[in-house]
């Protein structure tokens, strides 16, 4: 009888210990958040190529609105941010998050249906219109006096985009009759537009408008056209099942004092490209 009682007490003790352990884990918070807070840092995937004013290296420091947002998320969790810029494309950033190589992706990431099948997007923290950049001479030859609006709506020429970007996918959806040509970088897309080897470049309005800032001499040769009824949201990315982490990120975004528009971003971009010594 003593042995039976002893066994019962042992089983009860094990049960109590298990309950206490479960209670402790519950106090630590949801697993997707506690895994990060326990280790003490937040792994943030960010594209290796600078994209001011979202993220760029200036005076040896990583700066930009995406950098500040990522730091704000880490601060809200009480951990340190750790940036990983090994990604060579925007889709690489998505893949790093999907496979668990990074906790979140903050990298001027545009929401798409294709990406939403494998990761979860936060509330957009920036929304931009889509835009096209035309070679003026090529455009004049193509439209032959027709309305530019009609030409854009039924565009069927060659369209340059950045490979493994959201706009490679958007081009197929929004311009089904166009021949889409993907380039390694945005500079390559712009250069091809200038050379007339493609009819137009396709990206967000900020990227298209900043070409005139980076290369003012091209204003004579290039024409930017904003598509007013097509918008793209830029969001933070997490793994598809990390619902509590996503809720925390959305709260950080909602608590920001104001939402930036294209004009705000243009002003930040101008400030980010001022050379040292200029005022």
Order of alpha helices (4+ residues) and beta strands (2+ residues): alpha-alpha-beta-beta-beta-alpha-beta-alpha-beta-alpha-beta-beta-alpha-alpha-beta-alpha-beta-alpha-beta-alpha-alpha-beta-alpha-alpha
